[in-house]
């Protein structure tokens, strides 16, 4: 759980890292994002039900949306890119909120 949380926080810090290293930060963000399903599998091999299923689908949906970056950039459509970016950040925020809720619930049962 700690490793998965660290990966999520690392991915969320891309905005700050881009200030100091614009190209390298995005390359690492994409690499870690591509490896994210493996980290999720190490944490839980089953999706669960209820909000846990929603959390996993939001997590995998964010990854799928992220994979659409290169085709959208190739189209050179600024409006489409803006919509993609908002959707990617919104699903990422949903993962962060649901993940925080999951941590609270998990710690409540310890």
C-alpha positions in Angstrom: 0.0 0.0 0.0 2.9 2.3 0.8 4.5 1.7 -2.5 1.3 2.3 -4.4 0.7 5.5 -2.4 4.3 6.6 -3.2 3.7 6.0 -6.9 0.5 8.1 -6.8 2.2 11.0 -5.0 5.2 10.8 -7.4 2.8 11.0 -10.3 0.9 14.0 -8.8 4.2 15.9 -8.2 4.9 16.1 -12.0 3.8 19.7 -12.1 6.4 20.8 -9.5 9.1 18.7 -11.1 8.4 20.2 -14.5 9.5 23.6 -13.2 13.0 22.3 -12.7 13.4 19.7 -15.4 10.7 20.0 -18.1 11.7 17.2 -20.4 12.9 14.6 -18.0 10.0 14.9 -15.6 7.5 14.1 -18.3 9.5 11.2 -19.6 9.6 9.7 -16.1 5.9 10.5 -15.5 5.0 8.5 -18.6 7.3 5.6 -17.7 5.9 5.3 -14.2 2.4 5.6 -15.5 3.1 2.7 -17.9 4.3 0.6 -15.0 1.4 1.6 -12.7 -0.8 -1.5 -13.4 2.0 -3.7 -12.2 2.2 -1.7 -9.0 -1.6 -2.0 -8.6 -1.4 -5.8 -9.1 1.3 -6.1 -6.5 -1.0 -4.3 -4.1 -4.2 -6.2 -4.8 -4.7 -9.0 -7.3 -8.5 -8.7 -7.1 -10.6 -5.6 -7.9 -13.0 -5.9 -5.0 -16.4 -4.4 -5.0 -18.2 -1.1 -4.2 -15.9 1.9 -3.9 -12.8 -0.3 -4.3 -14.0 -1.4 -7.8 -14.6 2.3 -8.6 -11.1 3.1 -7.3 -9.5 0.5 -9.5 -11.5 1.5 -12.6 -10.6 5.1 -12.1 -7.0 4.1 -11.7 -7.0 2.1 -14.9 -9.1 4.7 -16.7 -6.6 7.4 -15.8 -3.9 5.2 -17.3 -6.0 4.6 -20.5 -6.6 8.3 -20.9 -3.0 9.0 -20.4 -2.1 6.6 -23.2 -4.2 8.7 -25.6 -1.8 11.6 -25.2 0.4 11.0 -28.2 -2.4 10.4 -30.8 -4.2 13.6 -29.5 -1.0 15.7 -29.8 -0.4 14.4 -33.3 -3.8 15.7 -34.3 -2.7 19.3 -33.3 -6.2 20.1 -32.1 -5.9 22.4 -29.1 -9.5 22.0 -28.0 -9.2 18.2 -28.0 -5.9 18.4 -26.1 -7.5 20.7 -23.5 -10.4 18.3 -23.0 -8.0 15.4 -22.8 -5.9 17.2 -20.2 -8.9 18.1 -18.0 -10.2 14.6 -18.2 -6.8 13.1 -17.3 -6.4 15.5 -14.3 -10.1 14.9 -13.2 -9.7 11.1 -13.2 -6.4 11.5 -11.4 -8.0 13.6 -8.7 -10.8 11.0 -8.4 -8.1 8.3 -7.8 -6.4 10.5 -5.2 -9.7 11.2 -3.3 -10.9 7.5 -3.5 -7.4 6.4 -2.5 -7.4 8.7 0.5 -10.8 7.3 1.5 -9.4 3.8 1.1 -6.5 4.6 3.4 -8.8 6.0 6.1 -11.1 2.9 5.9 -8.2 0.5 5.9 -6.6 2.1 8.9 -9.9 2.2 10.8 -9.9 -1.7 10.7 -6.3 -2.1 11.9 
